[in-house]
Structures are given as structure tokens and as C-alpha cells.
Amino acid sequence: MEQHYYAVLIQINIGKSVWLVPQKNGTLAWSDEISGTRVFSSYEEAKKTVENHFLEDFGFIGSYKIIEFSHQELLDFEIIVEGR
């Protein structure tokens, strides 16, 4: 069975969406670009993380979309680059 990976797009303001990017040290960052960012290894991890982030930072769960990628799609969209 092929491994899938998950990226989270969150709406932070009307007309403004950013990618929620997990960092190696366990923190989260926002990015306008998906290229070269990190992704979540499971849907459940992505969902729990984004909902907790919304509650901690805004006090409510806002609009978000979890997008599934295959390993090949990560390469195609330059989210990861092999050999780096």
C-alpha cells in the first residue's frame, strides 16, 4: 500500500490562505508557498494539529482543507526534492 502525505491549507483572513507547515522542532509555521515545505504523515495528525493550532491561536476552529499527496505528487509539486 502506497504511503500518503498531507498538507494543510488554512484561511487566516478573508481572501488570505496559507500552508500550515510542521517544523522539525515540533513548532508550526505559515507559508505562502507549498514548494520546499514539510507535510504531515497522517490525516489524523494533520487534523488534530490544525484544529489545536486554530484553538490556541484564534480561540475557534476556522476554515481549513487537508490535501492528500502521494510520494510522486510531492516530487511533482516540488514539495520535496530527492537528493537534497
C-alpha positions in Angstrom: 0.0 0.0 0.0 1.3 3.4 -1.0 2.2 5.9 1.7 0.2 9.2 1.5 1.2 12.6 2.9 -1.0 15.5 3.9 -0.7 19.3 3.6 -3.0 21.7 5.3 -4.2 25.0 3.8 -5.8 27.3 6.3 -7.7 30.5 5.8 -6.3 33.2 8.2 -8.3 36.1 6.8 -10.9 36.9 4.1 -9.0 36.3 0.9 -5.8 35.0 2.6 -4.9 31.4 2.9 -1.5 29.9 3.9 0.0 26.5 4.3 0.4 25.2 7.8 3.9 23.8 7.9 5.2 21.4 10.7 8.8 22.2 11.7 11.5 19.7 12.7 11.5 21.1 16.3 7.7 20.5 16.7 6.5 24.0 16.1 4.3 25.2 13.3 4.9 27.9 10.6 2.8 29.5 8.0 4.0 29.7 4.4 2.6 31.3 1.2 4.5 28.6 -0.8 4.0 24.9 -0.7 7.2 24.2 -2.6 10.0 23.0 -0.2 7.8 22.8 2.9 7.2 19.8 5.2 4.0 17.7 5.3 2.2 15.6 7.8 2.5 11.8 7.6 -1.1 11.0 8.5 -4.6 12.6 8.0 -5.3 12.3 11.8 -2.1 14.1 12.7 -2.9 16.9 10.2 -6.5 17.3 11.5 -5.5 17.2 15.2 -2.6 19.7 14.6 -4.6 22.2 12.6 -7.6 22.2 15.0 -5.4 22.6 18.0 -3.5 25.4 16.3 -6.7 27.2 15.5 -8.0 26.9 19.1 -4.7 28.0 20.6 -4.1 31.0 18.3 -7.7 32.2 17.5 -10.0 30.5 20.1 -12.1 28.8 17.4 -11.7 26.3 14.6 -11.6 28.1 11.3 -11.7 27.1 7.7 -9.1 24.6 6.5 -8.5 21.9 3.9 -6.4 18.8 4.2 -4.9 17.8 0.9 -3.6 14.3 0.3 -0.4 13.7 -1.8 1.4 10.6 -2.9 5.2 10.5 -2.8 5.3 11.1 -6.6 3.0 14.1 -6.2 5.3 15.6 -3.5 8.1 15.4 -6.1 5.9 16.7 -8.9 4.8 19.7 -7.0 8.4 20.2 -5.6 7.1 19.9 -2.1 10.1 17.6 -1.5 13.1 17.2 -3.7 15.0 13.9 -3.7 18.8 14.3 -3.3 18.7 17.4 -1.1 
